[in-house]
């Protein structure tokens, strides 16, 4: 168990560092007016999650999932896990649960972030 946790931690540190470098690079390239760095991380991370799920499963290398999927991609973008969950539901034919998952995750997360901002601003102000 501790080895798995260390894999996740190492992957997370690397992924978070890549996320930072990607955000800085994209902002320098495109400017700060829109969160393109986050979009780039989310799209790349989701694509990589799709590739890794297939490659690791087909090669019998799921032992690398904690390092690569949970750690690296989790540190780079948690959106990849969200995307995988949504597509998995869709592929299983669970269209309504997939739609509810996407809508709930996005809307509720935005509401939660807004409430967090209000809460923190109330404490800090």
Secondary structure, DSSP 8 states (H G I E B T S, - for coil): -HHHHHHHHHHHHHHHHHHHHHHHHHHHHH-SSS-HHHHHHHHHHHHHHHHHHHHHHHHT-GGGHIIIIIIIIHHH-THHHHHHHHHHHHHTT-HHHHHHHHHHHHHHHHHHHHHHHHHHHHHH-
